[in-house]
Amino acid sequence: MSAKQVYIIKTASFFPNEPVSNDEIEEYLGYINNQTSKSKRIVLRNNGIKRRFYALKKDGTATHTNAQMASLAIRKLFNNNPEELKKIELLSCGTSSPDQMMPSHSVMVHGWLPESNAIDVVSPSGNCCAGLHALKYAYMAVRAGDVSTAVVAGSERTSRILRSDVFEDEVQKLTELEENPSISFEKEFLRWMLSDGAGAFLLSDKPNENEISLRIDWIEAVSYAHKVETCMYMGGDKLEDGSLKGYMDYTPEEIVSQSILSMKQDVKILRENIIELGFDKLKVVFDKRGHSVDEIQYFLPHMSSAFFKDKISNKLTENGMTIPEEKWFTNLTSVGNVGAGSIYLMIDELLHSGKLKKGEKILIVVPESARFSYVYSMLTVC
């Protein structure tokens, strides 16, 4: 049996609550050590984000779980029709912020869909790439003929771990030691970048008859963990030799006092590697597949910050792959960095913009700084 074509035939997004402006961030996340952040203004100026979404109230009370948000996006695919939900054959969901370590994220999403049946469920782990890893699993299953349709989702709920109370014990400990009671930049700057939300796709081995579909031409992934040390991490801390010490090797007291469960990023390693590795590899992928950037009508790069836009553009030009700015599409400024969900939210917005025309090609690039992984994909409008 020959491999089947795979199409994205429907997309949906879910954002919790009302958008949060830059001026409101600390009303939701709180003030660390009761002080206004010194880095907030600088980080926001560089990242270009104007608003984001939080699945919590100003008092820190949660309004949605991660799994619940993913399920709500999925319900939109089927107009919340119980009979249509029963048709789901496979569910694949990616996130970097599951609500718990066990059970897996996707089975919890499945639990929020009681109208569905007993189905194949998979939970790719990771960070920003987890959403496209989820898509690749479903894509391969449909392409192989294992299922004729599949549902995929990418979602994040990071707001709760960005709350100031997560860092209170660490600040108190530093105060007792008469050190400067401030949190390291590696921990704090992510508070001004991350956002909550979910996106979902319905895949099929047949395109829509009367509406636009997106054919998935290929998906390719790569990791450079064998070359570069950990950059972004949570549930552990980096040692002086660059290795990562996981939470299981800390005492309960150390986990709290050192904010081991907070999210951190080594900014120096990020800047040195994230563009160089990922976009040199993109050239290799294009050369191998015989593509030219001239074929592309839309370029969708997942960016954690607008800070990287010029650097990506310069690297593309250096590699002979200049993509004019009018072909770039991103919604970072209006929805924030939703990690594994970002590319879903971009594609959903683009698909519903009314701009797409049959035959156009969309290039997707998703970098992940945790240990420097990348996923690339080409879609064709049909």
Summary of the structure (lengths in Angstrom):
residues: 382
radius of gyration: 20.7
end to end distance: 23.6
largest distance: 70.1
contacts: 1284
relative contact order: 0.18
helix: 39%
strand: 22%
